[in-house]
């Protein structure tokens, strides 16, 4: 089958293989997005008189059929196709003849792939947000359920002050909520339509770019056609950066769980069905999924660095280098979604050993509490600090439950503020629901199902 750029020569097979890489495999994820973008483009071409309404209808029907074939595993992108755009156009040409060749009028593969990735990313970002919201709700429930269980707080990994399991879980809850704020910002920046930018410089035809953007349900049109192409790796790296924030927090959370579930601590117990074993040591129950989460955080960070470095020295406009960033984005979206699901499941089943948590308290954990009691009695805090430091061996054991009940200020162990966190969860959930409905309406309309 011909390539979209085919002229009067054949490219060397080594160069072809080197250039294409894994694009034909990665693009299987983009089939529906490419078809939806092409339907909108055909409707716009009909609006300005390049196609007739009947031609646009025929193209829309054939593109909808491709989506069905792809869903059933019957649409293939071959190495010789190079990418999803070529595979679809060749299919249209085989089915519709010369009409299939008209689909590329007034656009380039450059703006075509950008719109594919942005449509795909919109859906996947909402999937990640849903996973994060489910995990946040699980963390909120876990924090509430265990809010009265004392747990030694640590700084520099050493025992520091009284804390609680609820405070610890609430920490990671609010981290996930902040990550959702970041993700939403990335979603907004991604939600702009590049179609009509062509090869970075527009076309000498009266195309209606806003019409196409509206058909595809983008929040706005990306105005400057040169920036539309130039911004491709930038937007991708912003998305990966948001995903990396999730992975960083999940990695640190995983480190906590690994540490605190060791027999020496025993604060938490991972259920057997979430652990793996050793090929030589029969007794082992390893926190493999948490270790994998730490490692995959490094993978997403590496993808972020890859995305940033690809664009660092590029001149404006489209460069073939952009193609290398697609894998980083697609892989990062998949990794973050999986990691959130694993951590959500873990906290749904995580067991807390209250006895071991309480037993970990030694008198020195209450040293700061004692210094503050003296300060409340009128002793200057610095003097109280030194006095307690000189009498550490004389500190008496205290009830850790009483200690965590005394911290009644906002955000303390006796006042976790989980209602505030639940409010943020609902706010994000409302945004996701609204965006999903918009995307569903756009899809139904483009496919003639509305």
C-alpha positions as CSV (number, residue, x, y, z in Angstrom):
1,X,0.0,0.0,0.0
2,X,1.3,3.5,-0.7
3,X,2.6,5.8,1.9
4,X,1.1,9.3,2.4
5,X,4.4,10.9,1.3
6,X,5.0,8.4,-1.6
7,X,6.7,10.0,-4.6
8,X,8.8,8.5,-7.5
9,X,11.4,6.7,-5.4
10,X,11.6,3.9,-2.8
11,X,13.1,4.6,0.6
12,X,15.9,2.3,1.7
13,X,14.5,-0.5,3.9
14,X,17.0,0.1,6.7
15,X,16.0,3.8,6.8
16,X,12.3,2.9,6.7
17,X,12.6,0.5,9.6
18,X,14.7,2.9,11.6
19,X,12.3,5.8,11.0
20,X,9.1,3.9,11.7
21,X,10.3,2.2,14.9
22,X,7.4,1.1,17.0
23,X,5.0,3.8,15.8
24,X,2.8,1.3,14.0
25,X,2.4,-0.6,17.3
26,X,1.8,2.5,19.5
27,X,-0.7,3.9,17.0
28,X,-3.1,1.0,17.7
29,X,-4.1,3.1,20.8
30,X,-5.0,6.0,18.5
31,X,-7.3,4.4,15.9
32,X,-10.5,5.8,17.4
33,X,-9.1,9.2,18.0
34,X,-7.8,9.4,14.4
35,X,-11.2,8.3,13.0
36,X,-13.0,10.9,15.1
37,X,-10.6,13.6,14.0
38,X,-11.0,12.6,10.4
39,X,-14.8,12.7,10.6
40,X,-14.7,16.2,12.0
41,X,-12.2,17.2,9.3
42,X,-14.5,15.8,6.6
43,X,-17.5,17.7,7.9
44,X,-15.4,20.9,7.9
45,X,-14.3,20.2,4.2
46,X,-18.0,19.8,3.3
47,X,-18.8,23.1,5.1
48,X,-16.3,25.0,2.9
49,X,-17.3,23.2,-0.3
50,X,-14.2,20.9,-0.8
51,X,-16.4,17.9,-0.3
52,X,-20.1,17.4,-0.8
53,X,-22.4,16.5,2.1
54,X,-22.8,13.0,0.6
55,X,-19.1,12.5,0.4
56,X,-18.6,13.6,4.0
57,X,-21.4,11.2,5.0
58,X,-19.7,8.3,3.2
59,X,-16.4,9.1,4.8
60,X,-18.0,9.3,8.3
61,X,-19.7,6.0,7.8
62,X,-16.5,4.3,6.6
63,X,-14.5,5.8,9.5
64,X,-17.2,4.6,12.0
65,X,-16.8,1.2,10.5
66,X,-13.1,1.3,11.1
67,X,-13.7,2.0,14.8
68,X,-15.9,-1.0,15.0
69,X,-13.3,-3.2,13.2
70,X,-10.6,-2.0,15.6
71,X,-12.8,-2.7,18.6
72,X,-13.3,-6.3,17.3
73,X,-9.5,-6.6,16.6
74,X,-10.0,-6.7,12.9
75,X,-8.2,-3.5,11.9
76,X,-4.4,-3.9,11.6
77,X,-1.7,-1.3,11.3
78,X,1.3,-2.9,9.5
79,X,4.9,-1.9,9.6
80,X,4.7,-0.8,6.0
81,X,1.8,1.5,6.9
82,X,4.2,3.4,9.2
83,X,1.3,4.9,11.2
84,X,-2.4,5.0,11.9
85,X,-3.0,7.8,9.5
86,X,-1.7,5.9,6.5
87,X,-3.5,2.7,7.5
88,X,-6.8,4.5,7.7
89,X,-6.4,6.5,4.5
90,X,-5.4,3.4,2.6
91,X,-8.4,1.6,4.0
92,X,-10.7,4.4,3.0
93,X,-9.2,4.6,-0.5
94,X,-9.6,0.8,-1.0
95,X,-13.2,1.1,0.1
96,X,-14.3,4.4,-1.4
97,X,-11.8,5.0,-4.3
98,X,-10.8,8.6,-5.0
99,X,-12.9,9.9,-2.1
100,X,-10.5,8.2,0.3
101,X,-7.7,10.3,-1.3
102,X,-9.5,13.5,-0.5
103,X,-9.5,13.0,3.3
104,X,-6.0,14.5,3.6
105,X,-6.9,17.8,1.9
106,X,-5.8,20.8,4.0
107,X,-4.1,18.8,6.7
108,X,-0.7,17.2,7.5
109,X,0.2,14.1,9.5
110,X,1.7,16.6,11.9
111,X,-1.5,18.2,13.0
112,X,-3.3,14.9,12.6
113,X,-1.1,13.1,15.1
114,X,-1.3,16.0,17.6
115,X,-5.1,15.9,17.6
116,X,-5.0,12.1,17.9
117,X,-2.8,12.3,20.9
118,X,-4.7,15.1,22.5
119,X,-8.1,13.3,22.1
120,X,-6.5,10.1,23.4
121,X,-4.9,11.9,26.3
122,X,-8.2,13.6,27.3
123,X,-9.8,10.2,27.8
124,X,-6.8,8.7,29.6
125,X,-6.3,11.6,31.9
126,X,-9.9,11.2,33.0
127,X,-9.2,7.5,33.6
128,X,-6.2,8.4,35.7
129,X,-8.3,11.0,37.6
130,X,-11.0,8.4,38.3
131,X,-8.3,6.0,39.6
132,X,-6.9,8.8,41.8
133,X,-10.4,9.7,43.1
134,X,-11.1,6.1,44.0
135,X,-7.8,5.9,45.8
136,X,-8.4,9.2,47.6
137,X,-11.8,7.9,48.8
138,X,-10.2,4.7,50.1
139,X,-7.5,6.7,51.9
140,X,-10.1,9.0,53.5
141,X,-12.0,5.9,54.7
142,X,-8.8,4.3,56.0
143,X,-7.8,7.5,57.8
144,X,-11.2,7.8,59.4
145,X,-11.3,4.2,60.5
146,X,-7.9,4.3,62.1
147,X,-7.8,7.9,63.3
148,X,-7.6,6.9,67.0
149,X,-4.7,4.4,66.6
150,X,-1.4,6.0,67.8
151,X,1.6,5.7,65.6
152,X,5.1,7.0,66.2
153,X,5.9,10.0,64.0
154,X,9.4,10.1,62.5
155,X,11.9,12.6,61.3
156,X,15.2,11.6,59.8
157,X,13.7,8.0,60.1
158,X,14.2,8.3,63.9
159,X,11.3,8.4,66.4
160,X,10.2,12.0,66.9
161,X,6.7,12.8,68.2
162,X,3.3,11.2,68.7
163,X,1.3,10.7,65.6
164,X,-1.5,8.4,64.4
165,X,-2.3,6.0,61.6
166,X,-5.1,8.5,60.6
167,X,-2.6,11.4,60.3
168,X,-0.3,9.2,58.2
169,X,-3.0,8.1,55.8
170,X,-4.4,11.6,55.6
171,X,-0.9,12.8,54.5
172,X,-1.0,10.7,51.4
173,X,-4.7,11.5,50.8
174,X,-3.8,15.2,50.5
175,X,-0.8,14.4,48.4
176,X,-3.1,12.7,45.9
177,X,-5.5,15.6,46.0
178,X,-2.7,18.0,45.2
179,X,-1.6,15.7,42.3
180,X,-5.2,15.9,41.0
181,X,-5.0,19.7,41.0
182,X,-1.8,19.4,38.9
183,X,-3.4,16.8,36.6
184,X,-6.4,19.0,36.0
185,X,-4.1,21.8,34.9
186,X,-2.4,19.5,32.4
187,X,-5.9,18.4,31.2
188,X,-6.8,22.1,30.6
189,X,-3.6,22.8,28.6
190,X,-4.1,19.6,26.5
191,X,-7.7,20.5,25.8
192,X,-7.1,22.7,22.7
193,X,-7.5,21.8,19.1
194,X,-4.4,22.0,16.8
195,X,-6.2,20.8,13.6
196,X,-5.8,23.1,10.6
197,X,-2.2,24.0,11.5
198,X,-1.1,21.5,8.8
199,X,2.7,21.3,8.6
200,X,3.0,24.3,11.0
201,X,2.0,27.1,8.6
202,X,-1.7,26.6,7.8
203,X,-3.1,26.2,4.3
204,X,-4.2,28.7,1.5
205,X,-7.8,27.5,1.8
206,X,-10.7,29.1,3.8
207,X,-10.8,26.3,6.4
208,X,-12.9,26.8,9.5
209,X,-10.7,25.7,12.3
210,X,-13.1,26.7,15.1
211,X,-15.8,24.6,13.5
212,X,-13.6,21.5,13.6
213,X,-12.5,22.3,17.2
214,X,-16.2,22.6,18.3
215,X,-17.1,19.3,16.5
216,X,-14.3,17.5,18.4
217,X,-15.4,19.0,21.8
218,X,-12.2,20.9,22.6
219,X,-12.5,23.7,25.1
220,X,-10.7,26.0,22.7
221,X,-8.9,26.3,19.4
222,X,-5.1,26.5,19.5
223,X,-4.7,29.8,17.7
224,X,-1.2,30.1,16.3
225,X,-0.6,27.4,13.7
226,X,3.2,27.4,14.2
227,X,2.8,27.0,18.0
228,X,0.3,24.2,17.5
229,X,3.0,22.0,16.1
230,X,5.8,23.5,18.2
231,X,3.8,22.8,21.4
232,X,3.4,19.1,20.8
233,X,6.3,17.9,23.0
234,X,5.7,20.7,25.5
235,X,2.1,19.6,26.2
236,X,3.2,15.9,26.3
237,X,5.8,16.7,28.9
238,X,3.4,18.7,31.0
239,X,1.1,15.7,31.1
240,X,3.9,13.4,32.0
241,X,5.1,15.8,34.7
242,X,1.6,15.6,36.3
243,X,1.8,11.8,36.1
244,X,5.3,11.9,37.6
245,X,3.9,13.7,40.7
246,X,1.5,10.9,41.3
247,X,4.3,8.3,40.9
248,X,6.6,10.2,43.2
249,X,4.0,10.2,45.9
250,X,3.1,6.6,45.3
251,X,6.8,5.7,45.4
252,X,7.2,7.4,48.8
253,X,4.0,5.8,50.1
254,X,5.3,2.4,48.9
255,X,8.6,3.0,50.8
256,X,6.6,3.7,54.0
257,X,4.5,0.5,53.5
258,X,7.6,-1.6,52.9
259,X,9.3,-0.2,55.9
260,X,6.4,-0.3,58.4
261,X,5.3,-3.8,57.4
262,X,8.6,-5.4,58.1
263,X,8.5,-7.8,61.1
264,X,10.8,-5.4,63.1
265,X,8.0,-2.8,62.9
266,X,4.9,-4.8,62.2
267,X,2.6,-1.7,62.1
268,X,0.9,-3.0,59.0
269,X,0.3,-6.3,57.4
270,X,-0.1,-6.9,53.7
271,X,-2.6,-9.6,52.9
272,X,-1.0,-12.7,51.3
273,X,-2.9,-12.3,48.0
274,X,-1.1,-9.0,47.5
275,X,2.4,-10.3,48.1
276,X,4.8,-12.5,46.1
277,X,7.2,-15.2,47.3
278,X,10.7,-16.4,47.0
279,X,11.9,-19.2,44.7
280,X,14.3,-20.5,47.5
281,X,13.0,-19.2,50.9
282,X,9.6,-20.8,51.7
283,X,8.7,-18.3,54.4
284,X,8.9,-15.2,52.3
285,X,5.9,-12.9,51.6
286,X,7.4,-10.0,49.7
287,X,5.9,-6.5,49.1
288,X,6.7,-6.9,45.4
289,X,3.9,-4.6,44.1
290,X,5.2,-1.8,46.3
291,X,8.7,-2.4,45.1
292,X,7.5,-2.4,41.5
293,X,5.7,0.9,42.2
294,X,8.9,2.5,43.4
295,X,10.7,1.3,40.2
296,X,8.0,2.4,37.9
297,X,8.1,5.9,39.4
298,X,11.6,6.0,38.1
299,X,10.4,4.9,34.7
300,X,7.9,7.7,34.5
301,X,10.5,10.2,35.6
302,X,12.8,8.9,32.9
303,X,10.0,9.3,30.4
304,X,9.6,12.9,31.6
305,X,13.3,13.5,31.1
306,X,13.1,11.9,27.6
307,X,10.2,14.2,26.7
308,X,12.0,17.3,27.9
309,X,15.3,16.5,26.3
310,X,13.7,15.7,22.9
311,X,12.4,19.3,22.7
312,X,15.3,21.1,24.4
313,X,17.3,22.0,21.3
314,X,14.6,22.0,18.6
315,X,13.8,24.9,16.3
316,X,10.2,25.9,16.0
317,X,7.7,23.9,13.8
318,X,7.5,20.2,13.3
319,X,10.6,18.1,13.7
320,X,10.8,14.3,13.3
321,X,12.1,14.2,16.8
322,X,8.6,14.8,18.1
323,X,7.7,11.3,17.1
324,X,10.0,9.9,19.8
325,X,7.9,11.5,22.5
326,X,4.7,9.5,21.8
327,X,5.9,6.3,23.5
328,X,6.9,8.3,26.7
329,X,3.4,9.7,27.0
330,X,1.4,6.5,26.3
331,X,3.6,4.4,28.6
332,X,3.4,7.0,31.4
333,X,-0.4,7.2,31.2
334,X,-0.6,3.4,31.5
335,X,1.9,3.1,34.3
336,X,0.2,5.8,36.5
337,X,-3.2,4.3,36.0
338,X,-2.0,0.8,37.0
339,X,-0.1,2.1,40.0
340,X,-3.1,4.0,41.4
341,X,-5.2,0.9,41.0
342,X,-2.7,-1.3,42.9
343,X,-2.3,1.2,45.7
344,X,-6.1,1.6,46.0
345,X,-6.5,-2.2,46.3
346,X,-3.7,-2.4,48.8
347,X,-5.3,0.1,51.2
348,X,-8.7,-1.6,50.8
349,X,-7.1,-4.7,52.3
350,X,-4.2,-3.3,54.5
351,X,-4.4,-4.5,58.1
352,X,-3.2,-2.3,61.0
353,X,-1.7,-3.9,64.1
354,X,-2.7,-1.5,66.8
355,X,-0.8,-3.4,69.5
356,X,2.5,-3.0,67.7
357,X,1.8,0.6,66.9
358,X,1.3,1.4,70.6
359,X,4.2,-0.7,71.7
360,X,6.6,1.4,69.6
361,X,6.1,4.4,71.8
362,X,9.0,5.0,74.2
363,X,9.2,7.8,76.8
364,X,11.5,10.0,74.6
365,X,8.7,10.3,72.0
366,X,7.0,12.6,74.5
367,X,10.0,14.8,75.0
368,X,8.6,17.7,73.0
369,X,5.2,17.3,74.7
370,X,6.9,17.7,78.1
371,X,8.9,20.8,76.9
372,X,5.7,22.4,75.7
373,X,4.0,21.7,79.0
374,X,6.8,23.6,80.8
375,X,6.4,26.4,78.3
376,X,2.7,26.6,79.1
377,X,3.6,26.9,82.7
378,X,5.7,30.0,81.9
379,X,9.2,28.5,81.4
380,X,10.8,30.1,78.2
381,X,10.7,27.4,75.6
382,X,14.4,27.3,75.0
383,X,15.0,26.8,78.7
384,X,12.3,24.1,78.8
385,X,13.9,22.4,75.7
386,X,17.3,22.2,77.5
387,X,15.8,21.0,80.7
388,X,14.0,18.1,79.1
389,X,17.1,17.3,77.0
390,X,19.1,16.9,80.3
391,X,16.4,14.7,81.8
392,X,15.5,12.3,79.0
393,X,16.4,9.3,81.1
394,X,13.8,10.4,83.7
395,X,10.9,10.9,81.3
396,X,7.9,8.7,82.3
397,X,5.9,6.7,79.9
398,X,2.6,8.2,78.7
399,X,-0.6,7.1,77.1
400,X,-0.1,7.7,73.4
401,X,-3.9,7.8,72.8
402,X,-4.2,10.7,75.2
403,X,-1.3,12.4,73.4
404,X,-3.0,12.3,70.0
405,X,-6.3,13.4,71.4
406,X,-4.6,16.6,72.7
407,X,-3.7,17.8,69.2
408,X,-7.0,19.4,68.4
409,X,-5.9,22.2,66.1
410,X,-6.8,21.9,62.4
411,X,-4.9,19.1,60.7
412,X,-3.7,17.6,63.9
413,X,-4.3,14.0,65.0
414,X,-7.5,14.9,66.8
415,X,-8.8,17.1,64.0
416,X,-7.8,15.6,60.7
417,X,-10.1,17.7,58.6
418,X,-11.3,14.8,56.4
419,X,-14.5,16.6,55.6
420,X,-12.4,19.2,53.8
421,X,-10.6,16.5,51.9
422,X,-13.9,14.8,50.9
423,X,-15.1,18.2,49.6
424,X,-12.1,18.3,47.3
425,X,-12.7,14.8,46.2
426,X,-16.3,15.7,45.2
427,X,-15.1,18.8,43.4
428,X,-12.7,16.8,41.2
429,X,-15.3,14.1,40.7
430,X,-17.8,16.6,39.4
431,X,-15.2,17.9,36.9
432,X,-14.5,14.4,35.7
433,X,-18.2,13.5,35.3
434,X,-18.8,16.7,33.4
435,X,-15.9,16.2,31.0
436,X,-16.8,12.5,30.4
437,X,-20.3,13.5,29.4
438,X,-19.0,16.1,27.0
439,X,-16.7,13.6,25.4
440,X,-19.5,11.0,25.2
441,X,-21.8,13.5,23.5
442,X,-19.1,14.5,21.0
443,X,-18.5,10.9,20.1
444,X,-22.2,10.1,19.7
445,X,-22.7,13.1,17.4
446,X,-19.6,12.4,15.3
447,X,-20.7,8.7,14.9
448,X,-24.3,9.6,14.1
449,X,-25.5,8.0,17.3
450,X,-27.0,11.1,18.9
